[in-house]
Each structure stands twice: as C-alpha cells, then as structure tokens.
Amino acid sequence: MLRATIRFILVTGVVLAAAADGLAQGLQLDVPYVPTRHAVVDEMLRLARVAKDDVVYDLGCGDGRLIIGAASKYGARGVGFDIDPERIKECLENAEKAGVRDKVKFVLGDLFEADFHEATVMPMYLLTSVNLKLRPKILKELRPGARVVSHNFGMDNWHPDEQSVVRVEDIAHDVYLWIVPANVSGTWSWAMGENSPPRACRLEIVQKFQTWEGRLLIDGMEAAIRDMKLQGDKIAFKAEATVGGKAAILTFEGKASGHDIAGLIKVTIEGRDAAYAWKARRHPDTVTRIDDDPTWIY
C-alpha cells in the first residue's frame, strides 16, 4: 500500500487532507472500492446498536454512506477515512445533501495511521487480510465495549459476538459484530464475607479475546465455576461453594477497570439470596496478552 505523509487541516468541522506527491500521482489500494448495499448498511448500524452518543469511525468510507446514515438516522457523530481523493470529495457532497455536515468529517489518509481512541463504533468492509492487520490496533486502541462491525469478512480466530445475514437480490451478505473485551487475564484477589477473618479468594484467569476460563480458590480450596461471561468491561460468573456449612451458589457480576473489578456477589443458600459488594484487585505482573500479537500485552 502506498503510504503517504498526510497533513490534516480542520475546516468547519470537516477534516481535509493534503497528501504528499506520491498520493496525488497514483493509488495502490488494499481493498477495491465496492459500495456497501444500503440494506447492508442499515443492518450494520442496527447490529452495532448505534445511538446518539456514539462516535462512528468508518475505515475505507467510500462515498460516506455508513457514517452519513449513522448521523442522519441515529444522530451519531462520524469520521470517515479513505485514501482516494475522489471518494473524499464524494463524501463531502453526500454529507451536504443529507444535511449532516456538522456531524461528520472525512480524512484523506492511511487508515493504518489513524488514531482509533475516540471511536465507539467501527464499521468495516475490508478484506480478511486487512482486518487481521488492523486487529492488534483495534484491541489496543478501542476502549472495552466499543463495537466493531464488518461486512462479509471476519477476523480469523477472533470469533464474532453476534452475526446476521442480509439478502439483497438473492445474494447473502454476512454481517459480523465484535465487542472489544477488557483484558481481565491474570490473578485476582479479594476478601469475601462479613466474618472475621474474611475468606481469602483468588481467581486465576486465562483469556483469549472475549472468552475466558478460570480457577477459583476460596481459603485455598478450589470452587467449581461456570457460566463465565465477558462483554466489554463487564465480567460475570457463578461458583459453587460451602457457606456456613451449607451448599451455596455465588453469582459474581462486576466491571473491570485497569487492575480493579468492582461489583456485587449474590449468595444463594436454600433458595434465599443475599448480596454483598465485590472488589477484586489484580496482581499487575500476571497480565498476559489476549490475542496473537506478541508485541502487545496490556
């Protein structure tokens, strides 16, 4: 791919870009321009649950129809990236016609050089090979809970959280959704119970993308866990333990932030429930990578 040096200029809410001479003289595109059908656009925005507070980054925005649709239908803000000056010109014209110039901006430049930190939704219609090149950057820069939605092309062993099929003129179009997971790998510790001393708990998590397995020790005794879930920064699981000499089901629900989890434990004994605060702390040196990129851990 031709990598040009890009100088960005912000004018009335639209990012224009002056490219180096190489970009102006010719383009080498990673992906050929094929417009996404409008029915597929609608499904991508629906599956990603786009809302007014979202910031939608479209990588390879083409004529801008995805972020223009997100702005006009849902009131979201949008940023489109494309390396083709003709596409950027078309985007600006289409945004003007749709009356959303104040909500969208378009960047002429290399999507691999873009900063993704602001995005909460990222639609893509790229090749699987390009998705895989972007995958480490997506996991590193997008915040947990951000949604990535792709037309037709997946991300290999990062399996989607949801998917659907749209039929247009008897042709099936796959739409895939990933929710960026928090990295909850490693060893977590907390104290549980109101007795003195409280029970010492230790949870060891092995994670791959949004899937995890764990080993829970309560006062050094292993407790069976099940129903492990992770969606964005929200983690949940159940454990079977003995509390006060009686069999109990412990339901853990929490929100991960850095090396901390805060939430609630619901204790169910003989059909009766009680809830307690849950605060766990991770040992920082136990964090491991959750994808296949050896250069990124946390």
C-alpha positions as CSV (number, residue, x, y, z in Angstrom):
1,M,0.0,0.0,0.0
2,L,1.2,3.5,-0.8
3,R,1.9,5.2,2.5
4,A,1.8,9.0,2.0
5,T,2.7,11.6,4.5
6,I,-0.5,13.3,5.4
7,R,-1.1,16.9,6.7
8,F,-4.5,17.3,8.3
9,I,-6.4,20.6,8.2
10,L,-9.6,21.2,10.1
11,V,-12.1,23.4,8.4
12,T,-15.7,24.0,9.6
13,G,-15.9,20.5,11.2
14,V,-14.6,18.6,8.1
15,V,-11.1,17.2,8.0
16,L,-9.4,17.9,4.7
17,A,-6.0,16.4,4.0
18,A,-3.2,17.5,1.7
19,A,-1.3,14.4,0.7
20,A,2.3,14.0,-0.5
21,D,3.1,14.0,-4.2
22,G,3.0,10.2,-4.3
23,L,-0.6,10.0,-3.2
24,A,-1.6,12.6,-5.8
25,Q,0.1,10.7,-8.6
26,G,-1.4,7.3,-8.1
27,L,-3.1,5.0,-5.6
28,Q,-2.4,1.4,-4.6
29,L,-5.5,0.3,-2.6
30,D,-5.5,-2.6,-0.2
31,V,-9.2,-3.1,-1.0
32,P,-11.0,-2.2,-4.2
33,Y,-13.9,0.2,-3.9
34,V,-17.2,-1.7,-3.8
35,P,-20.1,0.3,-2.3
36,T,-22.0,-1.5,0.6
37,R,-25.6,-2.0,-0.3
38,H,-28.0,0.2,1.6
39,A,-29.8,-2.7,3.2
40,V,-26.5,-4.0,4.5
41,V,-25.6,-0.5,5.8
42,D,-28.9,-0.5,7.7
43,E,-28.1,-3.9,9.2
44,M,-24.6,-3.0,10.2
45,L,-25.8,0.1,12.1
46,R,-28.6,-1.9,13.7
47,L,-26.4,-4.8,14.8
48,A,-23.8,-2.3,16.2
49,R,-26.7,-0.6,18.2
50,V,-25.6,2.8,17.0
51,A,-27.0,5.6,19.2
52,K,-26.9,9.4,19.5
53,D,-23.8,9.4,21.8
54,D,-21.7,7.2,19.5
55,V,-18.7,8.2,17.5
56,V,-18.6,6.1,14.4
57,Y,-15.2,5.6,12.6
58,D,-15.6,4.1,9.1
59,L,-12.3,2.6,7.7
60,G,-12.4,2.9,3.9
61,C,-15.5,5.1,3.9
62,G,-16.1,5.1,0.2
63,D,-18.9,7.5,-0.5
64,G,-19.6,8.0,3.2
65,R,-22.9,6.2,3.3
66,L,-22.3,4.4,6.6
67,I,-21.4,7.4,8.7
68,I,-23.9,9.7,6.9
69,G,-26.5,7.1,7.7
70,A,-25.4,6.9,11.4
71,A,-25.6,10.7,11.6
72,S,-28.9,11.2,9.8
73,K,-30.8,8.2,11.3
74,Y,-29.3,8.0,14.8
75,G,-27.8,11.4,15.4
76,A,-24.3,9.9,15.9
77,R,-21.1,11.7,15.1
78,G,-18.8,10.1,12.4
79,V,-15.3,10.2,11.0
80,G,-14.6,8.5,7.6
81,F,-11.1,7.5,6.4
82,D,-10.2,6.9,2.7
83,I,-7.0,7.1,0.7
84,D,-8.8,8.0,-2.5
85,P,-9.3,11.8,-3.0
86,E,-12.3,11.2,-5.3
87,R,-14.1,9.3,-2.5
88,I,-13.5,12.1,0.0
89,K,-14.9,14.6,-2.5
90,E,-18.0,12.4,-2.9
91,C,-18.4,12.1,0.8
92,L,-18.4,15.8,1.3
93,E,-21.1,16.2,-1.4
94,N,-23.2,13.5,0.1
95,A,-23.0,14.8,3.6
96,E,-24.0,18.2,2.4
97,K,-27.1,16.7,0.6
98,A,-28.0,14.8,3.7
99,G,-27.7,17.9,5.9
100,V,-25.2,16.3,8.3
101,R,-22.0,18.2,7.6
102,D,-21.9,19.4,11.2
103,K,-21.9,15.8,12.5
104,V,-19.3,14.2,10.2
105,K,-15.8,14.7,8.9
106,F,-13.7,12.9,6.4
107,V,-10.0,12.2,6.4
108,L,-7.9,11.6,3.3
109,G,-5.2,9.2,4.5
110,D,-3.9,5.8,5.5
111,L,-6.3,4.0,7.9
112,F,-3.4,2.2,9.5
113,E,-2.1,5.6,10.7
114,A,-5.4,6.7,12.2
115,D,-5.9,7.1,15.9
116,F,-8.9,5.0,17.0
117,H,-9.2,6.0,20.6
118,E,-12.3,8.2,20.2
119,A,-14.3,5.6,18.3
120,T,-17.2,3.7,20.0
121,V,-18.4,2.0,16.8
122,M,-16.2,0.9,13.9
123,P,-17.8,-0.4,10.7
124,M,-15.5,-2.1,8.0
125,Y,-15.9,-3.5,4.6
126,L,-12.3,-4.7,4.0
127,L,-10.6,-8.0,3.3
128,T,-9.9,-10.6,6.0
129,S,-6.2,-10.0,5.5
130,V,-6.6,-6.3,6.2
131,N,-8.9,-6.9,9.2
132,L,-6.1,-9.1,10.6
133,K,-3.6,-6.4,10.1
134,L,-5.9,-4.0,11.9
135,R,-6.8,-6.4,14.7
136,P,-4.0,-5.6,17.1
137,K,-4.6,-1.9,16.7
138,I,-8.3,-2.3,17.3
139,L,-7.7,-4.3,20.5
140,K,-5.1,-1.9,21.7
141,E,-6.8,1.5,20.9
142,L,-10.5,0.9,21.2
143,R,-11.9,1.1,24.7
144,P,-13.7,-2.1,26.1
145,G,-17.3,-2.1,25.0
146,A,-16.6,-0.5,21.6
147,R,-18.3,-2.3,18.7
148,V,-16.7,-3.4,15.5
149,V,-19.0,-4.5,12.7
150,S,-17.8,-6.0,9.4
151,H,-19.5,-6.7,6.1
152,N,-18.6,-10.2,4.8
153,F,-15.1,-10.5,6.2
154,G,-14.1,-11.9,9.6
155,M,-11.1,-11.8,11.9
156,D,-10.0,-15.4,11.9
157,N,-9.9,-16.9,15.4
158,W,-11.4,-13.8,17.0
159,H,-14.9,-15.1,16.6
160,P,-17.8,-12.5,16.5
161,D,-20.1,-12.0,19.4
162,E,-23.1,-11.8,17.0
163,Q,-23.7,-12.2,13.3
164,S,-26.6,-11.9,10.9
165,V,-27.3,-12.4,7.2
166,V,-28.9,-9.8,4.8
167,R,-30.2,-11.0,1.4
168,V,-30.1,-8.4,-1.4
169,E,-31.3,-9.5,-4.8
170,D,-30.9,-13.1,-3.7
171,I,-27.3,-12.6,-2.6
172,A,-26.4,-13.3,1.0
173,H,-24.3,-10.7,2.8
174,D,-22.8,-11.7,6.2
175,V,-22.6,-9.1,9.0
176,Y,-20.4,-9.7,12.0
177,L,-20.2,-7.9,15.3
178,W,-17.4,-7.9,17.9
179,I,-17.5,-6.2,21.2
180,V,-14.0,-5.2,22.3
181,P,-13.2,-7.0,25.5
182,A,-11.3,-5.7,28.5
183,N,-8.1,-7.6,29.3
184,V,-9.1,-9.5,32.6
185,S,-6.3,-12.1,32.3
186,G,-4.1,-12.8,35.4
187,T,-4.6,-13.4,39.1
188,W,-7.2,-11.5,41.1
189,S,-7.6,-11.5,44.9
190,W,-10.2,-10.3,47.3
191,A,-11.7,-10.9,50.7
192,M,-15.2,-12.3,51.0
193,G,-17.7,-12.4,53.8
194,E,-18.6,-10.5,57.0
195,N,-16.9,-12.9,59.4
196,S,-13.6,-12.2,60.9
197,P,-11.3,-13.1,59.4
198,P,-13.0,-12.9,55.9
199,R,-12.4,-15.7,53.4
200,A,-9.5,-15.2,51.1
201,C,-10.4,-15.6,47.4
202,R,-8.1,-16.0,44.4
203,L,-9.2,-16.2,40.8
204,E,-6.8,-17.1,38.1
205,I,-8.0,-16.2,34.6
206,V,-6.7,-17.4,31.2
207,Q,-8.3,-15.3,28.4
208,K,-8.4,-15.4,24.6
209,F,-10.3,-12.4,23.1
210,Q,-13.7,-12.3,24.8
211,T,-13.5,-15.9,26.1
212,W,-12.0,-16.9,29.4
213,E,-11.5,-19.8,31.8
214,G,-10.7,-19.6,35.4
215,R,-9.7,-21.3,38.6
216,L,-11.2,-20.0,41.9
217,L,-9.7,-20.8,45.3
218,I,-11.6,-19.9,48.5
219,D,-9.4,-20.2,51.6
220,G,-7.2,-22.4,49.5
221,M,-10.0,-24.8,48.4
222,E,-10.9,-24.9,44.8
223,A,-14.5,-24.0,44.0
224,A,-16.1,-25.0,40.7
225,I,-17.0,-22.1,38.4
226,R,-19.4,-21.9,35.4
227,D,-21.3,-19.5,33.2
228,M,-18.2,-17.4,32.5
229,K,-19.1,-14.2,30.5
230,L,-17.2,-11.2,29.4
231,Q,-18.8,-8.4,27.4
232,G,-16.7,-5.3,27.1
233,D,-15.6,-4.4,30.6
234,K,-18.5,-6.4,32.3
235,I,-17.5,-9.8,33.7
236,A,-19.7,-12.4,35.3
237,F,-19.5,-16.0,36.5
238,K,-21.0,-18.4,39.1
239,A,-19.3,-20.5,41.7
240,E,-20.4,-23.4,43.8
241,A,-19.1,-23.2,47.4
242,T,-19.9,-24.0,51.0
243,V,-21.0,-21.1,53.2
244,G,-21.8,-21.7,56.9
245,G,-21.7,-25.5,56.3
246,K,-24.4,-25.2,53.6
247,A,-24.1,-25.5,49.8
248,A,-24.3,-22.1,48.1
249,I,-24.3,-20.6,44.6
250,L,-22.2,-17.5,44.4
251,T,-23.1,-15.2,41.4
252,F,-20.4,-12.6,40.7
253,E,-21.0,-9.6,38.5
254,G,-18.5,-6.7,38.1
255,K,-17.0,-4.1,35.9
256,A,-13.3,-4.2,35.2
257,S,-11.2,-1.0,35.1
258,G,-7.5,-1.5,34.8
259,H,-6.3,-3.7,37.6
260,D,-9.6,-3.5,39.6
261,I,-13.0,-5.1,39.4
262,A,-16.0,-3.7,41.4
263,G,-19.4,-5.1,41.6
264,L,-21.7,-7.4,43.6
265,I,-21.7,-11.0,44.8
266,K,-25.1,-12.7,45.2
267,V,-25.1,-15.6,47.6
268,T,-28.0,-18.1,47.2
269,I,-28.5,-20.6,50.0
270,E,-31.5,-22.9,50.2
271,G,-33.4,-20.5,47.8
272,R,-32.6,-17.4,49.8
273,D,-30.5,-14.6,48.3
274,A,-28.1,-12.0,49.9
275,A,-25.9,-9.5,48.1
276,Y,-22.5,-8.1,49.0
277,A,-20.1,-5.7,47.5
278,W,-17.3,-7.3,45.5
279,K,-13.9,-5.6,45.0
280,A,-11.1,-7.6,43.4
281,R,-7.5,-6.5,42.7
282,R,-5.3,-8.0,40.0
283,H,-1.6,-8.6,40.5
284,P,-0.2,-6.5,37.7
285,D,2.7,-8.8,36.8
286,T,0.2,-11.7,36.0
287,V,-1.4,-10.0,33.0
288,T,-1.0,-11.8,29.6
289,R,-1.9,-11.0,26.1
290,I,-5.4,-11.9,24.9
291,D,-4.7,-12.1,21.1
292,D,-2.0,-13.4,18.8
293,D,0.1,-10.3,18.8
294,P,3.3,-10.8,20.9
295,T,4.1,-7.1,20.9
296,W,1.0,-6.2,22.9
297,I,0.1,-7.3,26.5
298,Y,-1.9,-4.6,28.2
